[in-house]
């Protein structure tokens, strides 16, 4: 593994891990009212494009970080939907 791959993996890890506190906060509070669905939707679309780009370049740091970040954003969006359903019942 090259130095530039390590830098890419580090950058991807940090930006991906930054979503973990939001997932934990949303899970614990059982509320996602302050989460912008539009922002997360647009962000997720960007992640899909980054993932396609990473696959095209065969860049493991781009591929891994975007897959994990997509999973975290999906969790947040699912919790937002789930908690909004519970609130409306």
C-alpha distances in whole Angstrom, upper triangle without the diagonal:
4,7,8,6,7,10,11,10,13,15,15,16,19,20,20,22,24,26,27,30,31,31,32,35,36,36,38,41,41,41,39,42,41,38,38,37,37,34,32,33,32,29,28,29,27,24,25,25,21,20,22,20,16,17,19,16,14,12,10,11,14,15,15,16,19,20,20,22,24,25,26,28,30,31,33,34,36,37,39,40,41,43,45,46,47,49,51,52
4,5,5,6,9,10,11,12,14,15,16,19,20,21,22,24,27,27,30,32,32,33,36,37,37,39,42,42,42,40,43,41,38,38,38,37,34,32,34,32,29,29,29,26,24,25,24,21,21,22,20,17,18,19,15,14,12,12,11,14,16,16,17,20,21,22,23,25,27,27,29,31,32,33,35,37,38,39,41,42,44,45,47,48,50,52,53
4,5,5,6,9,10,10,12,14,15,17,18,20,21,23,25,26,29,30,31,32,34,36,36,38,40,41,41,39,41,39,36,36,37,36,33,32,33,31,28,28,29,26,24,26,25,21,21,23,21,18,20,21,17,16,13,13,12,15,17,17,17,20,22,22,23,25,27,27,28,31,32,33,35,37,37,39,41,42,43,45,47,48,49,51,53
4,5,5,6,9,10,10,12,14,15,17,18,20,21,24,25,27,29,29,31,33,34,35,37,39,40,39,37,39,37,34,34,34,33,30,29,30,28,25,25,26,23,21,22,21,18,18,20,17,15,17,18,14,14,11,11,10,12,15,15,15,17,20,20,20,23,25,25,26,29,30,31,32,34,36,37,39,40,41,43,45,46,47,49,51
4,5,5,6,8,10,10,12,14,15,16,18,20,22,23,26,27,27,29,31,32,33,35,37,38,37,35,38,36,33,33,33,32,29,27,28,27,24,23,24,21,19,20,20,16,16,18,16,12,15,16,13,12,8,8,7,10,12,12,12,15,17,17,18,20,22,23,24,26,27,29,30,32,33,34,36,38,39,40,42,44,45,47,49
4,5,5,6,9,10,10,12,14,15,16,18,21,21,24,26,26,27,30,31,32,33,35,36,36,34,37,35,32,32,33,32,29,28,29,28,24,24,26,23,20,22,22,18,18,20,19,15,18,19,16,15,12,10,8,11,14,13,12,16,17,17,18,21,22,22,24,26,27,28,30,32,33,34,36,37,38,40,42,43,44,46,48
4,5,5,6,8,10,11,12,14,15,17,19,21,23,24,25,27,29,30,31,33,35,36,35,33,35,33,30,30,31,31,27,26,27,26,23,23,24,21,19,21,21,17,18,20,18,15,18,19,16,16,12,12,9,11,14,13,12,15,18,17,17,20,22,22,23,26,27,27,29,31,32,33,35,37,37,39,41,42,43,45,47
4,5,5,6,8,10,11,12,14,16,18,19,22,23,23,25,27,28,29,31,33,34,33,31,33,31,28,28,28,28,25,23,24,23,19,20,21,18,15,18,17,13,14,16,14,11,14,16,13,13,9,9,5,7,10,10,9,12,14,14,14,17,19,19,20,23,24,25,26,28,30,30,33,34,35,36,39,40,41,43,45
4,5,5,6,9,10,10,12,14,16,17,20,21,21,23,25,26,27,29,31,32,32,29,32,30,27,28,28,28,25,23,24,23,20,19,21,18,16,18,18,14,14,17,16,12,15,17,15,14,10,8,5,8,10,8,7,11,13,12,13,16,17,17,19,21,22,23,25,27,28,29,31,32,33,35,37,38,39,41,43
4,5,5,6,9,10,10,12,15,16,18,20,21,22,24,25,26,28,30,31,31,29,31,29,26,27,28,28,25,23,25,24,20,21,22,20,17,20,20,16,17,20,18,16,18,21,18,17,14,12,8,11,13,11,9,13,15,13,14,17,18,17,19,22,22,23,25,27,28,29,31,32,33,35,37,38,39,41,43
4,5,5,6,8,10,11,14,15,17,19,20,21,23,24,26,27,29,30,29,27,29,27,24,24,25,25,21,20,22,21,17,18,20,17,15,18,18,14,15,18,16,14,17,19,17,17,13,12,9,9,12,11,9,11,14,13,12,16,17,16,17,21,21,21,24,26,26,27,30,31,32,33,36,37,37,39,42
4,6,5,6,8,10,12,13,16,17,17,20,22,22,23,26,27,28,27,25,27,25,22,23,23,23,20,18,20,19,15,15,17,14,12,14,15,12,12,15,14,12,15,17,16,15,12,10,7,7,9,8,5,8,10,9,9,12,14,13,15,17,18,19,21,23,24,25,27,28,29,31,33,34,35,37,39
4,6,5,6,8,10,11,14,16,16,17,20,21,21,23,25,26,26,24,27,25,22,23,24,24,21,19,21,21,17,17,19,17,14,17,18,15,15,18,18,15,18,20,19,18,14,12,9,10,11,9,6,10,11,9,9,13,13,12,15,17,17,18,21,22,23,24,27,27,28,30,32,33,34,36,38
4,5,5,6,9,10,12,14,15,16,18,20,21,22,24,25,25,23,25,23,21,22,23,23,20,18,21,20,17,17,20,17,15,18,19,16,17,20,20,17,20,23,21,21,17,15,12,12,14,12,9,12,14,11,10,14,15,13,15,18,18,18,21,23,23,24,26,28,28,29,32,33,33,36,38
4,6,5,7,10,12,13,14,16,17,18,20,22,23,24,23,21,23,21,18,19,19,20,16,15,17,17,13,14,16,14,12,15,16,13,14,18,17,16,19,21,20,20,16,15,12,11,13,12,8,10,12,10,8,12,13,11,12,16,16,16,18,20,21,21,24,25,26,27,30,31,31,33,36
4,5,6,8,11,11,12,14,16,16,17,20,21,22,21,19,22,20,17,18,18,19,16,14,16,16,13,12,15,14,11,14,16,13,13,17,17,15,18,21,20,19,16,14,11,11,12,10,6,8,9,7,5,9,10,8,10,13,13,13,16,18,18,19,22,23,23,25,27,28,29,31,33
4,5,5,8,10,10,11,14,15,16,17,19,20,20,19,22,20,18,19,20,21,18,16,19,19,15,15,19,17,15,18,20,17,17,21,21,19,21,24,23,22,19,17,14,14,15,12,9,11,12,9,8,12,12,9,11,14,14,13,17,18,18,19,22,23,23,25,27,28,29,31,33
4,6,7,8,10,11,12,14,15,17,18,19,19,17,19,17,15,17,18,19,16,14,17,17,14,15,18,17,15,18,20,17,18,22,22,20,23,26,25,24,21,19,16,16,17,15,12,13,14,11,9,13,13,10,11,14,14,13,16,18,17,18,21,22,22,24,27,27,27,30,32
4,6,5,6,9,10,11,12,14,16,16,16,14,17,15,12,14,15,16,14,11,15,15,12,13,16,15,13,16,19,17,17,21,21,20,22,25,25,25,22,20,17,16,17,15,12,12,13,10,7,10,10,7,8,11,10,9,12,14,14,14,18,19,18,20,23,23,24,26,29
4,5,5,6,9,10,11,12,14,15,15,14,17,16,14,17,17,19,17,14,17,19,16,15,19,19,16,19,22,20,20,23,24,22,24,27,27,26,23,21,18,18,18,16,13,14,14,11,9,12,11,7,9,12,10,10,13,15,13,15,18,18,18,21,23,23,24,27,28
4,5,5,6,8,10,10,12,14,14,13,16,14,13,16,17,20,17,15,19,20,17,18,21,21,19,22,24,23,23,26,27,26,28,31,30,30,27,25,22,22,22,19,17,17,18,14,13,15,14,10,12,14,12,11,14,16,14,15,18,19,18,20,23,22,23,26,28
4,5,5,6,8,10,10,12,11,9,12,11,9,12,14,16,14,12,16,17,15,15,19,19,17,20,23,22,22,25,26,25,27,30,30,30,27,25,23,22,22,20,17,17,17,14,12,14,13,9,9,12,10,8,11,13,11,11,15,16,15,17,20,19,20,22,25
4,6,5,6,9,10,10,11,10,13,13,11,14,14,17,15,13,16,18,15,15,19,19,17,20,22,22,21,25,26,25,26,30,30,29,27,24,22,22,21,19,16,16,16,13,11,12,11,7,8,10,7,6,10,11,9,10,13,13,13,16,18,18,19,21,23
4,5,5,6,8,10,11,11,15,14,13,17,17,20,19,16,19,22,19,19,23,23,21,23,26,25,25,28,29,28,29,33,33,32,29,27,24,24,24,21,19,19,19,15,14,16,14,10,12,13,10,9,13,13,11,13,16,15,14,17,19,18,19,22,24
4,5,5,6,8,8,9,12,11,11,15,16,19,18,16,19,21,19,20,23,24,22,25,27,26,26,30,31,30,32,35,35,34,32,29,27,26,26,24,21,21,21,18,16,18,16,13,13,15,12,10,13,14,11,12,15,15,13,16,18,17,17,21,22
4,6,5,6,6,6,9,10,9,13,14,17,16,14,17,19,18,18,21,22,21,23,26,26,25,29,30,29,31,34,34,34,32,30,27,26,26,24,21,21,20,18,16,16,15,12,12,13,10,7,10,11,7,8,12,11,9,12,15,14,14,17,19
4,6,5,7,9,12,13,12,16,16,20,19,16,19,22,20,19,23,24,22,24,27,27,26,30,31,30,31,35,35,34,32,30,28,27,26,24,22,22,21,18,17,17,15,12,13,13,9,9,11,11,7,10,12,11,10,13,15,14,15,18,19
4,6,8,10,13,14,14,18,19,22,22,19,22,25,23,23,26,27,26,28,31,30,30,33,35,33,35,38,38,37,35,32,30,30,29,27,25,25,24,21,20,20,18,15,16,17,13,12,15,14,11,12,15,14,12,15,17,15,15,19,20
4,5,8,10,12,13,16,17,21,20,19,22,24,23,23,26,27,26,28,31,31,31,34,36,35,36,39,40,39,37,35,32,31,31,29,26,26,26,23,21,22,20,17,17,18,14,12,15,14,11,11,14,13,10,13,15,13,13,17,18
4,7,9,12,12,16,16,20,20,18,20,23,22,22,25,27,25,27,30,30,30,33,35,34,35,38,39,38,36,34,32,31,31,28,26,26,25,22,21,21,19,16,16,16,13,11,13,12,8,9,11,9,6,10,11,10,10,13,15
4,6,8,9,12,13,17,17,16,18,21,20,20,23,25,24,26,29,29,29,32,34,33,35,38,38,38,36,34,32,31,30,29,26,25,25,22,20,20,19,16,15,15,13,10,11,12,8,7,10,9,6,8,11,10,9,12,14
4,5,5,9,10,13,13,12,14,17,17,17,20,21,21,23,26,26,26,29,31,30,32,35,35,35,33,32,30,28,28,26,24,22,22,20,18,17,17,14,12,13,11,8,9,10,7,5,8,9,7,8,11,11,11,13,16
4,6,8,9,13,13,13,15,18,18,18,21,23,23,25,27,28,28,31,32,33,34,37,38,38,36,35,32,30,30,29,27,25,25,23,21,20,20,17,15,16,15,11,11,13,10,7,10,11,9,8,12,12,10,12,15
4,6,9,12,11,12,14,16,16,17,20,21,21,24,26,26,27,30,31,31,33,35,36,36,34,33,31,29,29,28,25,24,24,23,19,19,20,17,14,16,15,11,12,14,12,9,12,14,12,11,15,16,14,16,19
4,6,9,8,8,11,13,12,14,16,17,18,20,22,22,23,26,27,28,29,32,32,33,31,30,27,25,25,25,22,20,21,19,16,16,16,13,11,12,12,8,8,11,10,7,11,13,11,11,15,16,15,17,20
4,5,5,6,9,10,11,12,14,15,16,18,20,21,22,25,26,27,28,30,31,32,30,30,27,25,25,25,22,20,21,20,17,16,17,15,11,13,14,10,9,13,12,9,11,15,14,13,16,18,17,18,21
4,6,5,6,9,10,10,12,14,15,16,18,20,21,23,24,25,27,29,30,31,29,29,27,24,24,24,21,19,19,19,16,14,15,14,10,11,12,9,7,10,11,8,9,13,13,12,14,17,16,17,20
4,6,5,6,8,10,11,12,14,15,17,18,20,21,23,24,26,27,29,30,28,28,27,24,24,24,22,19,20,20,17,15,17,16,12,13,15,13,10,14,15,12,13,16,17,15,18,20,20,20,23
4,5,5,6,8,10,11,12,14,16,16,18,20,21,22,24,26,27,28,26,26,24,21,22,22,19,16,18,18,14,13,16,14,11,12,14,12,11,14,15,13,14,18,18,17,20,22,21,22,26
4,6,5,6,9,10,10,12,14,15,16,18,20,20,22,24,25,26,24,24,22,19,19,19,16,14,15,15,11,10,12,11,7,9,11,9,7,11,12,11,12,15,16,16,18,20,20,21,24
4,5,5,6,9,10,11,13,14,15,17,19,20,21,23,24,25,24,24,23,19,19,20,18,14,15,16,13,11,13,13,9,9,12,11,8,12,14,12,13,16,17,16,18,21,21,22,25
4,5,5,6,9,10,11,12,14,16,17,18,20,21,23,24,23,23,22,18,18,20,17,14,16,17,13,12,15,14,11,12,15,14,12,15,17,15,16,20,21,20,22,25,25,25,28
4,5,5,6,9,10,10,12,14,15,16,18,20,21,22,20,20,18,15,16,16,14,11,13,13,10,9,12,12,9,11,14,12,11,15,17,15,17,20,21,20,23,25,25,26,29
4,5,5,6,9,10,10,12,14,15,16,18,20,20,19,19,17,14,14,15,13,9,10,11,9,6,10,10,7,8,11,11,10,13,15,15,15,18,20,20,22,24,25,26,28
4,5,5,6,9,10,11,12,14,15,17,19,20,19,19,18,15,15,16,15,11,12,14,12,9,13,14,11,11,15,15,13,16,18,18,18,21,23,22,24,27,27,28,30
4,5,5,6,9,10,10,12,14,15,16,18,17,17,16,12,13,15,13,9,12,14,11,10,13,14,12,13,17,16,15,18,20,20,21,23,25,25,27,29,30,30,33
4,5,5,6,9,10,10,12,14,15,16,14,14,13,10,10,11,9,6,8,10,8,7,10,11,10,11,14,15,14,17,19,19,20,23,24,24,26,29,29,30,33
4,5,5,6,9,10,11,12,14,15,14,15,14,11,10,12,11,7,8,11,10,8,11,13,12,12,15,16,15,17,20,20,21,23,25,25,27,29,30,31,33
4,5,5,6,9,10,11,12,14,14,15,15,11,11,13,13,9,11,14,13,11,15,16,15,15,19,19,18,21,23,23,24,26,28,28,30,32,33,34,36
4,5,5,6,9,10,10,12,11,12,11,7,8,11,10,7,10,12,11,10,14,15,14,16,19,19,19,21,24,24,25,27,29,29,31,33,34,35,38
4,5,5,6,9,10,10,9,10,10,7,5,8,9,6,7,10,10,9,12,14,14,15,18,19,19,21,23,24,25,27,29,29,31,33,34,35,37
4,5,5,6,9,10,10,12,13,9,8,12,12,10,10,14,14,12,15,18,17,17,21,22,21,23,26,26,27,29,31,31,33,35,36,37,39
4,5,5,6,8,9,11,11,8,8,12,12,10,12,15,15,14,18,20,19,20,23,24,23,25,28,28,29,31,33,34,35,38,39,39,42
4,5,5,6,5,7,8,5,5,9,10,9,10,13,14,14,16,18,18,19,22,23,24,25,28,28,29,31,33,34,36,38,39,40,42
4,5,5,6,8,10,8,6,10,12,10,11,14,15,15,17,20,20,20,23,25,25,26,29,29,30,32,34,35,36,38,40,41,42
4,5,8,11,13,10,10,13,15,13,14,18,18,18,20,23,23,23,26,27,27,29,31,32,33,35,37,37,39,41,42,43,45
4,5,9,11,9,9,13,14,14,15,18,19,19,21,23,23,24,27,28,29,30,33,33,34,36,38,39,40,43,44,45,47
4,6,9,9,8,11,13,13,14,17,18,18,20,22,23,24,26,28,28,30,32,33,34,36,38,39,40,42,43,45,46
4,6,6,6,9,10,11,12,15,16,17,19,20,21,22,25,26,27,28,31,32,33,34,36,37,39,41,42,44,45
4,5,5,6,8,10,11,12,14,15,17,18,20,21,23,24,26,27,29,30,31,33,35,36,37,39,40,42,44
4,6,5,6,8,10,11,12,14,16,17,18,20,21,23,24,26,27,29,30,32,33,35,36,38,39,41,43
4,6,5,6,9,10,11,12,14,15,16,18,20,21,22,24,26,27,28,30,31,33,34,36,37,39,41
4,6,5,6,9,10,11,12,14,15,16,19,20,21,22,24,26,27,28,30,32,33,35,36,38,39
4,6,5,6,9,10,11,13,14,15,17,19,20,21,23,25,26,27,29,30,32,33,35,36,38
4,6,5,6,8,10,11,12,14,15,17,18,20,21,23,24,26,27,29,30,32,33,35,37
4,5,5,6,8,10,10,12,14,15,16,18,20,21,22,24,25,27,28,30,31,33,35
4,6,5,6,9,10,10,12,15,15,16,18,20,21,22,24,26,27,29,30,32,33
4,5,5,6,9,10,11,13,14,15,17,19,20,21,23,24,26,27,29,31,32
4,5,5,6,8,10,11,12,14,15,17,18,20,21,23,24,26,27,29,31
4,5,5,6,9,10,10,12,14,15,16,18,20,21,22,24,26,27,29
4,6,5,6,9,10,10,12,14,15,16,18,20,21,22,24,26,27
4,5,5,6,9,10,11,12,14,15,16,18,20,21,22,24,26
4,5,5,6,9,10,10,12,14,15,16,18,20,21,23,25
4,5,5,6,8,10,11,12,14,15,17,18,20,21,23
4,6,5,6,9,10,10,12,14,15,16,18,20,21
4,5,5,6,9,10,10,12,14,15,16,18,20
4,5,5,6,9,10,11,12,14,15,17,19
4,5,5,6,8,10,11,12,14,16,17
4,5,5,6,8,10,10,12,14,16
4,6,5,6,9,10,11,12,15
4,6,5,6,9,10,11,13
4,6,5,6,9,10,11
4,5,5,6,9,10
4,5,5,6,9
4,5,5,6
4,6,5
4,6
4
